[in-house]
């Protein structure tokens, strides 16, 4: 099977046409628009799964930090968390009321694709959401996040506890609405040392995965920059471990255990390469899977804005046509 992170997005003309009419957050909050965007790539690409159109930061707004998207700069958190009193002010979230539009979109998409393919729901991981709240948006150094983690462990614990509670409720709501699998995105956790991950992140990430064990759907644990600590990522939970392009697929699979399904791991930049080059790189990854069941082909992160649509479709075809010949 093959699907892509950010398979519905700016690289597609149909999406850009909608984006000219509606702000990004309105598209997320409007179930009809979110459904339309979710469906856009399915027939065009021939992928094997749909993923609901939303954003990992949607839970932050009802928690009280606010959420905005500025052209060219990405997400902005108007009221970032700076100290303990800011964490204490964070509000509990009624996910059915505050984020119910995501559930509505899931129900609409399920109705449209009934029986054709599974629908994936998702959320950000505790660390990635917390880092946005502390940094006020994207960051390269994660100074505020790392300093709170190391200097104010009680404040960090309170923040992570509150975020975990919201995430668990939010993900369970998505399953109730009809999501048939979930992916938890830890996009920024690779900025940490293995020690910090083990001590300050793993217990909270595991709490979320443990809470979803009885959900009845498989849960994918996706992270980037974690090639040197995949053993810890494995311990944090997930039915499927997804990783980026910074490690060979077979090496990663040995680390997490070949009894566990994996997902990955083409570099998104390579989708811009000529198709003959792209074919070689896709085959390189598939050969490393050695024909074993349990490999979901995907990227190491999301599709980039200027990626040619025909290249994305070509990858789907290459994966579907590939047959392992027993050679490494």
C-alpha positions in Angstrom: 0.0 0.0 0.0 1.0 3.6 -0.6 -0.3 7.0 0.5 1.5 10.3 1.1 1.6 12.7 4.0 0.2 16.0 2.8 -1.2 14.3 -0.3 -4.0 16.9 -0.4 -2.3 20.3 -0.5 -0.6 23.2 -2.3 1.1 21.1 -5.1 -2.4 20.4 -6.6 -4.1 23.1 -8.7 -7.5 22.1 -7.4 -6.4 22.9 -3.9 -4.8 26.2 -4.9 -8.0 27.3 -6.6 -9.9 26.7 -3.4 -7.2 28.4 -1.3 -7.7 31.6 -3.4 -11.3 31.7 -2.2 -11.0 30.6 1.4 -8.4 31.1 4.2 -6.6 27.9 5.3 -8.3 27.8 8.8 -11.7 28.2 7.3 -11.0 25.3 5.0 -10.1 23.2 8.0 -13.2 24.3 10.0 -15.7 23.9 7.2 -16.5 20.2 6.9 -17.7 20.5 3.3 -14.5 22.2 2.3 -12.3 19.8 4.3 -14.1 16.9 2.6 -13.6 18.3 -0.8 -9.8 18.8 -0.2 -9.5 15.3 1.3 -11.0 13.8 -1.8 -9.1 15.8 -4.4 -6.0 13.6 -4.7 -7.6 10.2 -4.4 -8.6 9.4 -8.0 -5.9 11.6 -9.5 -3.1 9.7 -7.7 -4.6 6.2 -7.2 -3.4 6.0 -3.6 -4.5 3.3 -1.2 -5.7 5.5 1.7 -7.2 8.9 2.4 -6.1 11.2 5.2 -8.5 13.8 6.5 -7.7 17.4 5.7 -6.9 19.2 8.9 -4.0 20.7 10.8 -2.1 19.3 13.8 -2.4 22.7 15.6 -6.2 22.9 15.6 -6.5 21.9 19.3 -4.4 24.9 20.4 -7.1 27.5 19.7 -9.7 26.1 22.1 -7.0 25.6 24.7 -6.5 29.4 24.7 -3.3 30.1 22.8 -5.0 31.2 19.6 -3.9 30.1 16.2 -3.3 32.1 13.0 -1.7 31.4 9.6 0.3 34.2 8.0 1.2 34.0 4.3 4.7 32.7 3.9 5.4 32.3 7.6 3.2 29.4 8.5 1.4 29.0 11.9 1.6 31.8 14.5 0.5 31.3 18.1 -0.7 34.8 19.3 -0.6 33.9 23.0 2.3 31.5 23.5 3.0 29.8 26.8 5.9 31.5 28.6 5.6 30.4 32.2 3.7 28.3 34.7 0.8 30.8 35.1 0.2 30.6 31.3 0.0 26.8 31.5 -2.4 27.1 34.4 -4.7 29.2 32.3 -4.9 26.7 29.5 -8.5 25.6 29.1 -9.9 22.1 29.0 -11.3 21.2 25.6 -14.7 19.7 24.8 -13.6 18.0 21.6 -17.2 17.4 20.3 -18.0 21.1 20.6 -14.6 22.8 20.0 -13.3 20.4 17.3 -16.4 18.7 16.1 -16.0 20.0 12.6 -13.1 17.5 12.2 -15.5 14.7 13.2 -18.1 16.0 10.8 -15.6 16.0 7.9 -14.6 12.4 8.7 -18.2 11.3 8.6 -18.7 13.1 5.2 -15.5 11.6 3.7 -16.4 8.1 4.9 -19.8 8.4 3.2 -18.0 9.5 -0.1 -15.4 6.8 -0.1 -17.4 4.0 1.5 -15.6 0.7 0.8 -13.1 2.1 -1.6 -10.2 2.8 0.8 -9.6 3.5 4.5 -9.6 7.0 6.0 -6.8 8.1 8.3 -7.3 10.6 11.1 -4.4 12.3 12.8 -3.1 14.7 15.5 0.2 16.2 16.6 2.2 14.4 19.2 2.5 15.9 22.7 6.0 17.3 22.2 5.4 18.8 18.8 2.2 20.6 20.0 3.8 21.8 23.1 6.8 23.1 21.2 4.6 25.3 19.0 2.8 26.6 22.1 6.1 27.5 23.8 7.9 28.9 20.7 4.9 30.8 19.3 5.3 29.1 15.9 8.0 27.3 14.0 11.5 27.2 15.5 15.0 26.0 14.5 16.5 26.0 18.0 13.5 25.3 20.3 15.2 27.4 23.0 12.0 28.0 25.1 11.0 24.4 24.8 14.3 22.9 25.9 14.8 25.4 28.7 11.4 24.7 30.2 12.0 21.0 29.9 15.3 21.2 31.7 14.8 24.1 34.1 11.1 23.9 35.0 10.2 20.2 35.1 7.0 20.7 37.1 5.7 23.3 34.5 6.7 20.9 31.7 4.8 18.1 33.4 1.7 20.2 33.7 1.8 21.3 30.1 2.3 17.8 28.8 -0.4 16.5 31.0 -2.9 19.0 29.6 -1.9 18.4 26.1 -2.1 14.6 26.4 -5.6 14.9 27.8 -6.8 16.9 24.9 -5.0 14.7 22.3 -6.5 11.5 23.7 -10.0 12.9 23.6 -9.5 14.4 20.2 -8.2 11.2 18.6 -10.9 9.1 20.2 -13.5 11.5 18.8 -12.0 10.9 15.3 -12.3 7.2 15.7 -15.9 7.6 16.9 -16.6 9.7 13.8 -15.3 6.9 11.5 -11.5 7.2 11.2 -10.1 3.7 10.4 -6.5 4.4 11.3 -4.7 7.2 13.1 -1.3 8.9 12.7 0.4 10.8 15.4 2.9 13.4 14.0 6.0 14.1 16.1 7.5 16.4 13.4 10.0 18.2 15.7 11.1 15.7 18.3 14.3 15.0 16.4 15.7 18.2 17.9 16.2 16.4 21.2 18.9 14.2 22.6 18.1 10.6 23.3 18.3 11.3 27.0 15.7 14.1 26.8 13.4 12.0 24.7 13.6 9.1 27.2 13.1 11.3 30.3 10.8 14.0 29.1 8.9 12.8 26.1 8.6 9.1 26.0 6.3 8.8 29.0 3.8 11.2 27.6 3.8 9.9 24.0 3.3 6.4 25.5 0.4 7.7 27.5 -1.4 8.7 24.3 -0.7 5.5 22.5 -1.7 3.4 25.5 -5.0 5.3 25.7 -5.7 4.3 22.1 -5.0 0.6 22.4 -8.7 -0.2 22.8 -9.8 2.1 20.0 -10.1 -0.7 17.5 -7.9 1.0 14.9 -4.2 0.8 14.1 -2.1 3.8 15.2 1.0 5.0 13.3 3.8 6.6 15.3 5.5 9.1 12.9 8.6 11.1 13.8 11.5 12.9 12.0 15.1 13.2 12.9 14.9 10.2 15.2 17.2 7.7 13.3 19.5 7.5 16.3 16.8 6.7 18.8 14.3 4.5 17.0 14.5 2.0 19.8 13.1 4.7 22.1 10.5 5.7 19.5 9.4 2.0 19.4 9.1 2.0 23.2 6.8 5.0 23.0 4.2 3.0 21.2 2.3 2.6 18.0 1.1 -0.3 15.9 3.2 1.0 13.0 6.5 2.9 13.2 7.0 5.6 10.5 10.4 7.3 10.0 12.1 9.7 7.6 14.7 9.3 4.9 17.8 9.7 7.2 18.1 5.9 7.7 17.9 3.0 5.3 14.6 1.3 5.5 16.0 -2.2 6.3 18.2 -0.8 9.1 15.2 1.0 10.6 13.0 -2.1 10.4 15.7 -4.3 12.2 15.8 -1.7 15.0 12.0 -1.6 15.6 11.6 -5.3 14.9 10.5 -7.0 11.7 7.4 -8.2 13.5 6.1 -4.6 13.6 4.8 -2.9 10.4 6.7 0.2 9.2 6.0 3.2 7.0 8.3 5.2 4.8 10.6 6.5 3.7 11.3 8.4 0.4 12.8 11.9 0.7 10.0 14.3 -0.4 12.6 16.3 -2.5 13.1 13.3 -4.7 9.5 13.7 -6.0 10.9 16.6 -8.0 13.6 14.5 -9.7 13.1 13.1 -13.2 10.9 10.1 -13.2 13.7 7.6 -14.3 15.7 8.8 -11.3 12.7 8.6 -9.1 12.0 5.1 -10.2 15.5 4.0 -9.2 15.1 5.6 -5.7 11.7 4.0 -5.1 13.0 0.6 -6.2 16.0 1.1 -3.8 13.6 1.5 -0.9 11.4 -1.4 -2.0 14.3 -3.7 -2.4 15.3 -3.0 1.2 11.8 -4.1 2.3 12.8 -7.5 0.8 9.2 -8.4 -0.1 8.2 -8.7 3.6 4.6 -7.9 4.4 4.0 -4.9 6.7 5.6 -2.1 4.7 3.5 0.9 3.9 5.3 3.1 1.3 5.3 6.8 2.1 7.5 9.8 2.3 9.8 10.8 5.2 7.6 13.9 5.5 4.9 15.7 3.5 4.7 16.5 -0.2 6.5 19.8 -0.9 4.6 22.7 -2.5 6.1 22.7 -6.0 6.1 18.9 -6.6 4.8 17.9 -10.0 1.5 16.0 -9.6 2.5 13.5 -12.4 5.6 12.6 -10.4 3.5 11.7 -7.3 1.2 9.6 -9.4 4.3 7.9 -11.0 5.5 6.8 -7.5 2.1 5.2 -6.8 2.3 3.3 -10.1 5.9 2.3 -9.5 5.1 1.0 -6.0 2.0 -0.9 -7.3 3.9 -2.4 -10.2 7.0 -3.5 -8.2 7.7 -7.1 -7.6 10.5 -8.1 -5.4 12.9 -10.5 -7.2 14.8 -11.7 -4.2 17.9 -9.6 -4.9 19.2 -7.0 -2.4 
